[in-house]
């Protein structure tokens, strides 16, 4: 398995596809498929059977996974998209913003 440059909780912008320009927080990441679920983006309609949790059933809107290559991390300082690098600082490997050169 390879290390991904985005993690759950990061704020990202979608840079390609139907939802280009949408920003949101990452809810989950699937490392094996290289996909992530972004809050409020790539909404799809799913049919759900009635259950104890949802007794009515029906059509439910939910987020679908997006490939990680279509996401770009937003730098907290500048609010712009940035690439991510890794550096060793104080004996720990940390993620670093390529634009501001600060620890993410």
N, C-alpha and C positions, 0 to 999 in steps of 0.2 A: 504494500500500500504506500502511496505517496502522500506527502504532506500537502494539504491545501492551504491557500493563502487567505481564505476567508473562514470565519467561524460563526457559530450561533451567537446572535446578539449584535453582530456588526450591522452598520447601516450601509446599504448598497444602492447603486443606481443601475437600472437595466439599460444596456447600451446597444442591444440589437433585438429585433423581433417586433411583434405586434404591440408590446407594452413598453417600447423604447422611451426612456426618459422618466419612467416611474421610479420613485424612491421608496424604500421600506426597510424594515428590520428583518434579518434572517431568523426564521423560526426553527428550521432544522436543516441539517446537511447530510446527504447520502454520499459517503466517501467512495463506495464501490461504483456507483453510477455517475459520479461527478456532477451531481445535481443538488440544488438547494431550493427550499420553499421560502419565498419572500412574502412578508405580511402585506396583504391588500393588492398584490400583483398577480397576474396570470390567473384570474378567477375563471373557474369552469363550473358548469351545472352538473350535479350528480343526482341520480335518482336513488332514494333511500327507501328501503322497506320499513314499515312500521316496526318499532322495537320498544323495549321498556324505556330506553333513553329518549327516544323520539316516537311517541305513540301515534302521531299523525302521519309520519312518513312524508313522502312527496319529494319535490325538487329542492336541493340544497346547493347554495353557492359555496365553493371552497377553493383554496389556493392549490395550484398544480405546480410540480417541480419545474425549475428552469435550469438549463445547463450553466455551469459555473463560468464558462467562457463568455457568456452573455451578461455577466455581472461585473461591476467595477466598484471597488471600495471607496467610500466617501471619507475624505480626511476631516476629522473633527475640528481642526483648527481653521482651515480655509473654506470648508464646505464644498470643495471640488473633488472630482474623482482623482484617485492616485493609484499608482502601482505599488506592490508590496515586495519588500526584500527582507532577508533575514540577516541579522548580525549577532555577534556575541558581545554582550555588554555586561560587565560585572560578573563574568563567569556564567551567564545564562544566555541561551539563544532566544532572541526576541524578534517580533515582527516590527519592521520599520517602514514608514511612509517614504516613498522615493521623492515626493515633492518637498515635504517639510523636513525630512530626515529626523523625525521624532518617533518615539516608540508608540505603537498603536495599543 
